[in-house]
């Protein structure tokens, strides 16, 4: 019997008070046809209501009422458990106004929780999150005062500290694929990512729940290549065929074959970045590259490191990875973040975090919103503005080398690069180097215990943790140490005795020409 039903009938599978796992990552992989039906049912009938929503990373465009933002309605949601909120503004508002309970869980942890739930395990026991906001000695992942239940507990095994993230049953999983056969076997040949669709389906099915999958098309049973099946039909209860406009590859691309490996495009067709503060930061970070390493580039300014590598002709000497499961290729930005041009391998999202948590990353470049004298970094919460940690905690706690990338100040900052120097035309209103960060997304103390190399790269200064304190090691040409750096910080950092100028090539229009020296590091 065919499992194909309408989105409206699929929504009837969701009961009031259910815990619902929803697929999607940034601008990729969200089941919009079903989300529209959930929103319409709630507005017209008041059901479903009082739901607990859990998702790997909140999917949306950060502006409009699309994707997961459709769920962000008072009464529809009671609680949310997720890693990323920045692209779901109405959800952030509900959390900040304390109208719903909310937990911000490290991205890799929540993916592994789905797998643990599917295997009827008590949860996830891991070092990830120690001495950050996730630690119950800080906030235990709670994002507001009405969130009371303890989702995380500190435990000891062999006299070592770990965090126990507790499992919870999932009643419904709502996912997105490309093709279903009549039995519900799901393939994902046109999707930019595989994401966590299998473990979400497993978690719901083994919790006694329902699995709904939105697809583009349906094929006759037995006609799909079994090697292409990502979710077996035995786990699927309902298949919804979406309208084309509700089934895009990403929020920025209807379908791009270079995202799936169906077409390989020449990398010299990627336009170079303009020479601005963002490129200065990306170039300085790229100087830390070496041959045959595995790297991760975070969202925002770090995305530029991939573009610089392409411009310098070094993209093929290391392996770039993106947390939702890609290896190789050139990572993309904006609402395409998570996808890559010419990826070489696509694995599932939880397995990528197994690789990361186990120390597979040689180098990670991530954003930096706030930093303090101990080297702690906050990217997850700023008063009522809740971004969530995403994969930041897993990646930064486990990579061998971590480079934080961000402008020195924020809010009205205007700069230009001219004649090989940085010119600050208008200083930012907000200082990013503060006495103490509001939310510890990265722990400088924990990084020193693990003996990580950690750099903090801005357009005008580079810092490193030395002797458990933030230490200034480089400044940009054209910058005044006292006026442009020390006076723009809320604390006085250590200053290295061998304080240097940043490499002058970073501030010139032409490519830096660093390929030979990067290759020489491997000899």
MOLIN-V123760 format. One record per pair of residues at least 12 apart in sequence whose C-alpha atoms are under 7 Angstrom apart, sorted by the first residue. I is the first residue (numbers start at 1). J is the second residue. Records with the same first field share a line. If there is no record, write none. Layout:
BEGIN
I->J / J
END
This chain:
BEGIN
2->182 / 183
3->182 / 183 / 184 / 237 / 238 / 239
4->238 / 239 / 240
5->238 / 239 / 240
6->240
7->33 / 34 / 37 / 240
8->37
10->212 / 238
11->37 / 38
14->48 / 172
15->48
16->47 / 48 / 49 / 50 / 51
17->49 / 50 / 51 / 52
18->51 / 52 / 171
19->51 / 52 / 53 / 170 / 171 / 172
20->51 / 52 / 53 / 54 / 170 / 171 / 172 / 173
21->53 / 54 / 55 / 170 / 172 / 173 / 174 / 200
22->54 / 55 / 173 / 174 / 175
23->55 / 174 / 175 / 176 / 197
24->57 / 58 / 59
25->57 / 58 / 59
26->57 / 58 / 59 / 60 / 87 / 335 / 337
27->59 / 60 / 61 / 250 / 251 / 335 / 336
28->249 / 250 / 251
29->176
30->59 / 67 / 175 / 176
31->174 / 175 / 176 / 214
32->67 / 246 / 247
33->242 / 246
35->67 / 70
39->70 / 71
42->76
48->76
49->75 / 76 / 77
50->75 / 76 / 77 / 78
51->76 / 77 / 78 / 79
52->77 / 78 / 79 / 80
53->77 / 79 / 80 / 81
54->80 / 81 / 82
55->81 / 82
56->82 / 83 / 107 / 110 / 111
57->82 / 83 / 84 / 107 / 390
58->82 / 84 / 85 / 87 / 88
59->87 / 88
60->87 / 88
61->87 / 335
62->86 / 87 / 88 / 89
63->89
68->88
69->88 / 90 / 91
72->90 / 91
74->99
77->100
78->100 / 101
79->100 / 101 / 102
80->101 / 102 / 103
81->102 / 103 / 104 / 105
82->103 / 104 / 105
83->104 / 105 / 106 / 107 / 388 / 389 / 390
84->387 / 388 / 389 / 390
85->386 / 387 / 388
86->386 / 387 / 388
92->385 / 386
95->144
96->384
98->144 / 146
101->146 / 147
102->142 / 143 / 144 / 147
103->141 / 142 / 143
104->141 / 142 / 143 / 388 / 389
105->134 / 141
106->389 / 390 / 391 / 393 / 394
107->390 / 391
108->350 / 353 / 391 / 394
111->196 / 350
112->124 / 350
113->167
114->199 / 200 / 203
115->199 / 203
117->167 / 168 / 169 / 203
118->199 / 202 / 203 / 206
122->166 / 167
123->164 / 165 / 166 / 167
124->164 / 165 / 166
125->162 / 163 / 164 / 165
126->162 / 163 / 164
127->162 / 163
128->393 / 394 / 397
129->393
130->163
131->443 / 446
132->440 / 441 / 442 / 443
133->439 / 440 / 441
136->152 / 153 / 154
140->152
151->165 / 166
152->164 / 165 / 166
153->165
169->207
170->203 / 204 / 207 / 209
171->204 / 207 / 208 / 209 / 210
172->204 / 209 / 210 / 211
173->200 / 201 / 204 / 210 / 211 / 212
174->211 / 212 / 213
175->197 / 212 / 213 / 214
176->213 / 214 / 215
177->191 / 213 / 214 / 215
178->190 / 191 / 215 / 216 / 217
179->215 / 216 / 217 / 218 / 219
180->215 / 217 / 218 / 219
181->218 / 219 / 220 / 221
182->218 / 219 / 220 / 221
183->221 / 233
184->233 / 236 / 239
185->229 / 231 / 232 / 233
186->229 / 230 / 231 / 232 / 233
187->228 / 229 / 230
188->230
190->260
191->249 / 260
192->249 / 259 / 260 / 339
193->324 / 325 / 339 / 346
194->347 / 348 / 349
195->324 / 325 / 348 / 349
196->348 / 349 / 350
198->230 / 231
201->235
202->235
205->235
210->237
211->235 / 236 / 237 / 238
212->236 / 237 / 238 / 239
213->238 / 239 / 240
214->239 / 240 / 241 / 242
215->240 / 241 / 242
216->241 / 242 / 247
217->241
250->335 / 336
251->335
252->335 / 336
258->341 / 342
259->339 / 340 / 341 / 342 / 343
261->342 / 343
264->342
265->342
267->310
272->307 / 311
273->307
275->417 / 509
276->416 / 417
277->415 / 416 / 459
278->301
279->304
280->459 / 506 / 507
281->405 / 457 / 458 / 459
282->302 / 304 / 305 / 308
283->305 / 308 / 506
284->506
285->305 / 403
286->305 / 309
289->518
290->518 / 519 / 521 / 522
291->317 / 318 / 518 / 519 / 521 / 522
292->317 / 318 / 319
293->318 / 319 / 362
294->318 / 319 / 320 / 361 / 362 / 363
295->319 / 320 / 321 / 361 / 362 / 363 / 364
296->320 / 321 / 322 / 363 / 364 / 365
297->322 / 364 / 365 / 366
298->365 / 366 / 367
299->333 / 337
300->367
301->367 / 405 / 406
302->365 / 366 / 367 / 405
303->333
306->330 / 331
311->511
312->511 / 513 / 514 / 515
313->515
314->515
322->338
323->349 / 352 / 353
324->338 / 348 / 349 / 352
325->346 / 347 / 348 / 349 / 352
326->343 / 345 / 346 / 347
327->343 / 344 / 345 / 346
328->343 / 344 / 345
329->341 / 342 / 343 / 344
330->342
356->394 / 395 / 398
357->394 / 398
359->398 / 399
361->399 / 400
362->399 / 400 / 401
363->399 / 400 / 401 / 402
364->399 / 401 / 402 / 403
365->402 / 403 / 404 / 405
366->403 / 404 / 405
367->404 / 405 / 406
368->404 / 405 / 406
369->406 / 432
370->432 / 433 / 434 / 437
371->432 / 433 / 434 / 437
372->433 / 434 / 435 / 436 / 437
373->435 / 469 / 470 / 491 / 493
374->444 / 468 / 469 / 470
375->444 / 465 / 469 / 470
376->437 / 440 / 442 / 443 / 444
377->437 / 440 / 441 / 442 / 443
378->437 / 438 / 439 / 440 / 441 / 442
379->441
380->439 / 441
381->439
382->438
389->441
393->441 / 442
396->442
397->447
400->452 / 453
401->452 / 453 / 454
402->453 / 454 / 455
403->454 / 455 / 456 / 457
404->455 / 456 / 457
405->456 / 457 / 458
406->457 / 458
407->458 / 459
408->432 / 458 / 459 / 460
409->428 / 430 / 431 / 432
410->428 / 429 / 430 / 431
411->428 / 429 / 430
412->427 / 428 / 429
413->426 / 427 / 428
414->426 / 427
417->507
420->504 / 507 / 508
421->477 / 478 / 507
422->476 / 477 / 478 / 479
423->478
431->488 / 489
433->489 / 490
434->489 / 490 / 491
435->490 / 491
445->468
448->468
460->475 / 476 / 479
461->474 / 475 / 476
462->474 / 475
470->493 / 494
471->493 / 494 / 495 / 496
472->493 / 494 / 495 / 496
473->495 / 496 / 499 / 500
474->499 / 500 / 501 / 502
475->500 / 501 / 502
476->501 / 502
477->501 / 502
END
